[in-house]
Amino acid sequence: MSKILIVDDDPVMRKLLAKAVSRLDAVVFLASDGIHALDALRCNNDFDLILTDISMPVLDGRQLITTVKGDPKMSHIPILIMSGVVRMKDIADLLDLGATKFIPKPFNMKTLREDIVRTLETSKEKEKETIS
């Protein structure tokens, strides 16, 4: 069973995402901003995936990506980023920082679940290659 951390400052969006992700037989953890996400990650860094919004108060998605990818204990965790207002250059910059995939808002929940499953499978394949 996968452990997925959902980070979004909008409580309605968190609830919708949690419902969609829980259908994947995953354990879902919720955070309202990047600070809460980092607290959760530092207490328990065996998450399999982070699904985060970009625009959030306190610590935004860009800062979250930078911090996670800069920490050797967490850098292996794939990060899917979501946003409704981002330019192509911003998307490229986020991917350069270490985000795994960009998902534009609004999105189709079925497609989102497919992206999550594909990302988790790819991550597990990489982990097996590293162990061998």
KAWO-V644010 format. One record per helix or strand of 3 or more residues. SS is the DSSP state (H for helix, E for strand). FROM is the first residue (numbers start at 0). LEN is the number of residues. If there is no record, write none. Layout:
ss=SS from=FROM len=LEN
ss=SS from=FROM len=LEN
This chain:
ss=E from=1 len=6
ss=H from=10 len=12
ss=E from=25 len=6
ss=H from=33 len=10
ss=E from=48 len=5
ss=H from=60 len=9
ss=E from=77 len=6
ss=H from=87 len=10
ss=E from=100 len=4
ss=H from=108 len=23
